[in-house]
């Protein structure tokens, strides 16, 4: 039983339109402002789905992503360039306004090759390090 692909088996029970509806309501991946597609992690205990993503890839994004037709906010695990959690939030707007300045102060010295703009609302999202001048 462990070798069975239960996802494929269950999806095979749905017609194409229902598969599309399921993907729309409960997507397996989300595209972030940097253009990357990041995998969503769902939990069987009913907790909010988790999106782990580098903080720099979300520059400019004001609203927390949602699933279930906008009814469930995704739990964001905002990661450092080393892929370590910096912040866990379901309120991205509040993070940018209140917490980001403190995170920026601490991380700018630790990761100088990565962008830490003063205005994350208007910065270009990126999955890369700064380009050389």
Backbone as JSON, one array per atom type, in Angstrom:
{
  "sequence": "XXXXXXXXXXXXXXXXXXXXXXXXXXXXXXXXXXXXXXXXXXXXXXXXXXXXXXXXXXXXXXXXXXXXXXXXXXXXXXXXXXXXXXXXXXXXXXXXXXXXXXXXXXXXXXXXXXXXXXXXXXXXXXXXXXXXX",
  "N": [[0.81, -1.2, 0.0], [2.02, 1.22, 0.63], [3.42, 1.92, -1.62], [1.57, 2.81, -3.42], [0.27, 5.49, -5.31], [-1.65, 7.53, -3.89], [-2.72, 10.05, -4.34], [-2.86, 10.29, -7.14], [-4.61, 8.19, -7.64], [-6.96, 9.04, -6.32], [-7.46, 11.48, -7.65], [-7.97, 10.45, -10.15], [-10.53, 9.59, -9.88], [-12.08, 11.78, -10.27], [-13.74, 13.86, -12.67], [-12.46, 15.91, -15.42], [-13.26, 18.63, -15.09], [-13.89, 18.78, -12.37], [-11.41, 18.17, -11.28], [-10.02, 20.45, -12.05], [-11.43, 22.37, -10.61], [-10.83, 21.56, -7.99], [-8.05, 22.03, -7.97], [-8.1, 24.78, -8.22], [-9.37, 25.58, -5.83], [-7.87, 24.34, -3.83], [-4.9, 24.6, -4.29], [-1.83, 22.98, -5.31], [0.55, 24.31, -5.56], [1.76, 27.69, -5.32], [2.18, 30.68, -7.16], [4.63, 33.03, -6.6], [5.47, 36.58, -6.18], [8.11, 36.82, -7.28], [8.08, 35.15, -9.37], [8.58, 32.49, -9.05], [7.34, 29.16, -8.49], [5.93, 27.88, -5.69], [5.66, 25.17, -3.43], [2.75, 24.28, -1.66], [2.07, 23.28, 1.64], [-0.11, 21.07, 3.04], [-1.94, 20.17, 5.97], [-3.13, 17.44, 7.89], [-4.5, 18.0, 10.2], [-6.17, 20.12, 9.93], [-5.07, 22.63, 10.11], [-3.96, 25.83, 8.83], [-2.8, 25.95, 5.44], [0.71, 25.83, 4.6], [3.14, 28.02, 3.3], [6.36, 28.11, 2.49], [8.79, 30.43, 1.91], [11.4, 32.47, 0.54], [11.92, 35.63, 1.96], [12.61, 37.82, 0.28], [11.39, 37.13, -2.11], [8.82, 37.94, -1.95], [8.59, 40.67, -2.0], [6.71, 43.61, -2.48], [4.23, 42.36, -2.4], [1.17, 42.78, -0.95], [-1.05, 41.6, 0.26], [-1.81, 38.68, 2.14], [-1.55, 35.49, 0.69], [-4.35, 33.39, -0.23], [-6.42, 30.43, 0.05], [-9.05, 28.09, -0.76], [-11.11, 29.5, -2.08], [-10.58, 32.1, -1.17], [-11.19, 32.02, 1.51], [-9.42, 30.96, 3.4], [-6.52, 31.97, 4.88], [-3.15, 31.67, 3.92], [-0.5, 30.27, 5.81], [2.4, 31.92, 6.16], [5.78, 31.14, 5.98], [8.33, 32.97, 6.31], [11.43, 33.08, 4.93], [14.99, 33.27, 5.52], [17.86, 34.12, 3.43], [19.36, 31.82, 3.8], [17.5, 29.9, 4.0], [16.27, 29.67, 6.47], [13.74, 30.05, 8.96], [12.47, 33.31, 9.39], [10.23, 34.69, 10.12], [6.9, 33.84, 10.97], [3.75, 34.14, 9.69], [0.33, 35.16, 9.14], [-0.43, 37.53, 8.32], [0.63, 39.47, 6.19], [0.73, 42.18, 5.44], [0.88, 43.54, 7.9], [3.33, 42.51, 8.75], [5.16, 43.69, 6.87], [4.78, 46.4, 7.54], [5.35, 46.58, 10.33], [7.21, 44.63, 11.4], [9.2, 44.05, 9.51], [11.18, 46.21, 9.31], [12.81, 45.75, 11.61], [13.69, 43.12, 11.14], [15.1, 43.57, 8.8], [17.21, 45.22, 9.73], [18.66, 43.41, 11.3], [19.28, 41.32, 9.48], [20.53, 42.49, 7.28], [23.28, 42.94, 7.73], [24.11, 40.33, 8.1], [23.51, 39.02, 5.72], [24.71, 40.43, 3.32], [24.82, 40.33, 0.54], [22.31, 40.08, -0.39], [19.18, 41.63, -1.27], [17.86, 44.18, 0.83], [15.7, 46.23, 0.97], [14.68, 49.61, 1.87], [12.07, 50.22, 1.36], [9.95, 47.82, 1.08], [7.53, 47.54, -0.19], [7.65, 48.59, -2.76], [9.83, 47.41, -3.9], [11.6, 45.29, -6.19], [10.66, 41.94, -6.44], [12.7, 39.07, -5.84], [14.54, 36.05, -6.41], [17.16, 35.89, -6.33], [20.61, 36.91, -5.59], [22.01, 40.22, -4.99], [22.94, 42.07, -7.89], [26.19, 42.76, -9.21], [27.58, 46.04, -9.07]],
  "CA": [[0.0, 0.0, 0.0], [2.87, 2.4, 0.69], [3.91, 2.26, -2.96], [0.49, 3.36, -4.22], [0.17, 6.94, -5.39], [-3.05, 7.77, -3.54], [-3.17, 11.3, -4.96], [-3.24, 9.98, -8.52], [-5.8, 7.32, -7.6], [-8.13, 9.85, -5.97], [-7.72, 12.41, -8.75], [-8.53, 9.66, -11.23], [-11.97, 9.41, -9.65], [-12.75, 13.02, -10.62], [-13.66, 14.26, -14.08], [-11.52, 17.0, -15.64], [-13.74, 19.91, -14.54], [-13.76, 18.72, -10.91], [-9.97, 18.26, -10.99], [-9.67, 21.86, -12.19], [-12.04, 23.08, -9.47], [-10.04, 21.2, -6.82], [-6.77, 22.74, -8.07], [-8.37, 26.2, -7.98], [-9.72, 25.8, -4.42], [-6.79, 23.83, -2.97], [-3.76, 24.41, -5.2], [-0.63, 22.31, -4.78], [1.62, 25.29, -5.61], [1.38, 29.08, -5.54], [3.21, 31.5, -7.8], [4.95, 34.2, -5.78], [5.83, 37.72, -7.03], [9.38, 36.65, -7.98], [7.85, 34.27, -10.52], [8.76, 31.09, -8.63], [6.17, 28.39, -8.03], [6.29, 27.27, -4.41], [4.74, 24.12, -3.0], [1.96, 24.48, -0.45], [2.01, 22.1, 2.5], [-1.38, 20.94, 3.75], [-1.83, 19.31, 7.15], [-4.36, 16.69, 8.13], [-5.17, 18.46, 11.41], [-7.03, 21.26, 9.61], [-4.34, 23.89, 10.22], [-3.8, 26.56, 7.57], [-1.69, 25.48, 4.61], [1.95, 26.57, 4.82], [3.97, 28.37, 2.16], [7.7, 28.51, 2.92], [9.35, 31.19, 0.8], [12.35, 33.52, 0.91], [11.3, 36.93, 2.15], [12.85, 38.67, -0.9], [10.53, 36.74, -3.22], [7.49, 38.49, -1.71], [8.58, 42.14, -2.06], [5.61, 44.17, -3.26], [2.97, 41.67, -2.15], [0.54, 43.41, 0.21], [-2.03, 40.73, 0.9], [-1.45, 37.28, 2.37], [-2.26, 34.59, -0.23], [-5.43, 32.59, 0.35], [-6.94, 29.26, -0.67], [-10.46, 27.82, -0.47], [-11.87, 30.63, -2.62], [-10.32, 33.28, -0.37], [-11.66, 31.86, 2.89], [-8.36, 30.52, 4.3], [-5.22, 32.63, 4.66], [-2.0, 30.78, 3.97], [0.5, 30.57, 6.84], [3.67, 32.19, 5.48], [7.05, 30.96, 6.68], [9.25, 33.85, 5.59], [12.75, 32.5, 5.12], [16.21, 34.02, 5.25], [18.56, 33.56, 2.27], [19.86, 30.48, 4.15], [16.3, 29.06, 4.11], [15.87, 29.53, 7.88], [12.57, 30.91, 9.23], [12.65, 34.63, 10.02], [8.94, 35.09, 10.65], [5.73, 33.05, 10.59], [2.64, 35.08, 9.75], [-0.8, 35.14, 8.22], [-0.74, 38.93, 8.09], [1.81, 39.99, 5.49], [0.71, 43.64, 5.49], [1.4, 43.92, 9.21], [4.77, 42.19, 8.77], [5.91, 44.73, 6.14], [4.67, 47.68, 8.25], [5.81, 46.59, 11.71], [8.31, 43.72, 11.75], [10.27, 44.05, 8.5], [12.33, 47.08, 9.62], [13.68, 45.08, 12.58], [14.31, 41.98, 10.45], [16.07, 44.14, 7.86], [18.39, 45.65, 10.5], [19.43, 42.23, 11.73], [19.71, 40.46, 8.37], [21.34, 43.22, 6.3], [24.69, 42.67, 8.01], [24.37, 38.9, 8.0], [23.38, 38.62, 4.32], [24.88, 41.69, 2.57], [24.69, 40.13, -0.9], [20.89, 39.98, -0.7], [18.53, 42.94, -1.13], [17.09, 44.53, 2.03], [15.32, 47.62, 0.68], [13.96, 50.38, 2.88], [10.66, 50.19, 0.98], [9.66, 46.52, 0.48], [6.29, 47.64, -0.97], [7.95, 48.94, -4.14], [11.05, 46.73, -4.34], [11.39, 44.18, -7.11], [10.85, 40.64, -5.82], [13.76, 38.31, -6.49], [15.04, 34.83, -5.78], [18.62, 35.96, -6.53], [21.39, 37.88, -4.82], [22.21, 41.5, -5.68], [23.89, 42.06, -9.0], [27.33, 43.65, -8.96], [27.46, 47.38, -9.68]],
  "C": [[0.85, 1.27, 0.0], [3.33, 2.85, -0.68], [2.82, 2.85, -3.85], [0.5, 4.87, -4.18], [-1.3, 7.3, -5.17], [-3.58, 9.06, -4.17], [-3.64, 11.03, -6.37], [-4.5, 9.13, -8.56], [-7.05, 8.15, -7.3], [-8.47, 10.86, -7.06], [-8.34, 11.7, -9.95], [-10.02, 9.41, -11.08], [-12.78, 10.66, -10.01], [-12.68, 13.28, -12.11], [-12.79, 15.51, -14.18], [-11.98, 18.3, -14.98], [-13.64, 19.9, -13.01], [-12.29, 18.75, -10.48], [-9.52, 19.72, -11.06], [-10.22, 22.68, -11.02], [-11.25, 22.81, -8.18], [-8.71, 21.96, -6.82], [-6.96, 24.23, -7.81], [-8.62, 26.46, -6.49], [-8.59, 25.39, -3.47], [-5.57, 23.54, -3.82], [-2.59, 23.7, -4.52], [0.54, 23.28, -4.7], [1.02, 26.69, -5.75], [2.53, 29.8, -6.23], [3.39, 32.75, -6.96], [5.42, 35.34, -6.69], [7.15, 37.59, -7.79], [9.23, 35.8, -9.24], [8.02, 32.8, -10.19], [7.42, 30.47, -8.27], [6.61, 27.62, -6.8], [5.22, 26.3, -3.97], [4.04, 24.52, -1.7], [1.95, 23.18, 0.34], [0.69, 22.13, 3.25], [-1.19, 19.95, 4.89], [-3.18, 18.66, 7.43], [-5.11, 17.18, 9.36], [-6.05, 19.69, 11.17], [-6.35, 22.61, 9.77], [-4.22, 24.54, 8.84], [-2.66, 25.97, 6.76], [-0.49, 26.4, 4.76], [2.67, 26.79, 3.49], [5.29, 28.87, 2.71], [8.39, 29.17, 1.73], [10.33, 32.23, 1.33], [11.65, 34.87, 0.94], [11.43, 37.81, 0.9], [11.94, 38.34, -2.07], [9.12, 37.32, -3.09], [7.45, 40.01, -1.71], [7.43, 42.6, -2.95], [4.26, 43.51, -3.02], [2.37, 42.21, -0.86], [-0.36, 42.45, 0.97], [-1.5, 39.3, 1.03], [-2.21, 36.42, 1.37], [-3.32, 33.77, 0.51], [-5.73, 31.39, -0.53], [-8.41, 29.12, -0.28], [-11.33, 29.02, -0.86], [-11.77, 31.86, -1.73], [-10.72, 33.17, 1.09], [-10.56, 31.51, 3.88], [-7.05, 31.21, 3.93], [-4.11, 31.6, 4.82], [-1.06, 31.23, 5.1], [1.84, 30.72, 6.12], [4.83, 31.95, 6.43], [8.05, 31.76, 5.86], [10.67, 33.44, 5.95], [13.88, 33.48, 4.84], [16.84, 33.46, 3.96], [19.13, 32.16, 2.53], [18.72, 29.49, 4.37], [15.9, 28.77, 5.56], [14.7, 30.48, 8.15], [12.95, 32.21, 9.94], [11.36, 35.04, 10.72], [7.88, 34.11, 10.14], [4.53, 33.96, 10.76], [1.52, 34.72, 8.79], [-1.24, 36.56, 7.91], [0.48, 39.62, 7.48], [1.88, 41.52, 5.55], [1.28, 44.14, 6.81], [2.89, 43.62, 9.32], [5.56, 43.29, 8.09], [5.92, 46.04, 6.94], [5.39, 47.7, 9.59], [7.09, 45.8, 11.98], [9.48, 43.8, 10.78], [11.42, 44.98, 8.84], [13.31, 46.45, 10.63], [14.41, 43.89, 11.94], [15.39, 42.48, 9.51], [17.34, 44.55, 8.59], [19.29, 44.47, 10.84], [20.03, 41.46, 10.55], [20.62, 41.16, 7.37], [22.83, 42.97, 6.5], [25.05, 41.21, 7.82], [24.36, 38.42, 6.54], [23.51, 39.85, 3.42], [24.72, 41.53, 1.06], [23.22, 40.05, -1.34], [20.22, 41.33, -0.48], [17.71, 43.04, 0.16], [16.63, 45.98, 1.88], [14.6, 48.29, 1.84], [12.45, 50.33, 2.62], [10.32, 48.85, 0.31], [8.39, 46.52, -0.36], [6.58, 47.85, -2.44], [9.22, 48.3, -4.67], [10.69, 45.59, -5.3], [11.62, 42.86, -6.39], [11.92, 39.84, -6.57], [14.09, 37.07, -5.7], [16.57, 34.82, -5.82], [19.28, 36.94, -5.58], [21.49, 39.16, -5.63], [23.18, 41.31, -6.83], [25.02, 43.04, -8.67], [27.14, 44.96, -9.68], [28.55, 47.57, -10.7]]
}
